[in-house]
Amino acid sequence: MRYLWSIPAAVVAWFVGGFSATYLKGLPDGTTYFVPPRIDLVVLGGFAGGVLAGLLIGRIRIAVPVVLVVAAGLWWLTGNSFGQRDLLITLLVASAVGGFFGALGARSTVVAAFALALPVAWTALRPAEQLANWQWLWQLNGLLVGAGLAILLYIACWKRGWRSVGSWIPLTGFYLACFGIVASVRLVSQSTGKPMDAVGDASTEAFFQSFEPLLREYWPWMVVGVLLAIPMVALKLRALPPPPPPPDPYADRSNDAVLSDDLDWIDQQEPRRRLLSRRPSVQSAQE
């Protein structure tokens, strides 16, 4: 019965989280970070949608085929040509890998939170890139950075509650590292035709230089994100029903089954005693 709602929900989650093939087709050229057109959304979108779908289904052997069918079906329904094998194979591989990590995250959602950190970091700094006003740029980017961190921390505690709070520190560090990864990949995509050594040095420098402005400008928003995640987790745990009591191993047995073998005589019916006449003593018998 669980798959009757989880599979349709997973299809919707892949469509929304994966940005859908219609959204991919409608984007103008030149708005992506990677060298091939729209390959960034194909990779990160399919990966994020696969993670959400696998998180809902919770079974690797079911989640991976479902996301593959959904990805290929939406690619065909939106009019994309199957001749673009590179984009199609990239979408299928990203969706399958995301579904794998999402299904693993069904047991411990910390895995799903780490898997979603890169797509969330890639999305956080993207909408405000065209803004010229620094004030609006700081507010919008900071709001998205803090909201993304709060969502990741909330997902990490979805399954195990406060026991997963210990993962917040490494998850925050990995979330910050994802911004460096995005900056490095963006620089590599803009350095086509240059020597590989120069591109590698520049991407490494861009990776480490991305942390200083991020921490200097957006650290108040990240603190707000952590403070927001605490009541979110508390309200989620408060809304859950109390855990059921542990099952009684002797519930289906009678009270006699609890007694050990050496105590069975307690429930046995005592035999009726017979009153015997008093035997004459030896002295009276001699007399």
Order of alpha helices (4+ residues) and beta strands (2+ residues): alpha-alpha-alpha-alpha-alpha-alpha-alpha-alpha-alpha-alpha-alpha
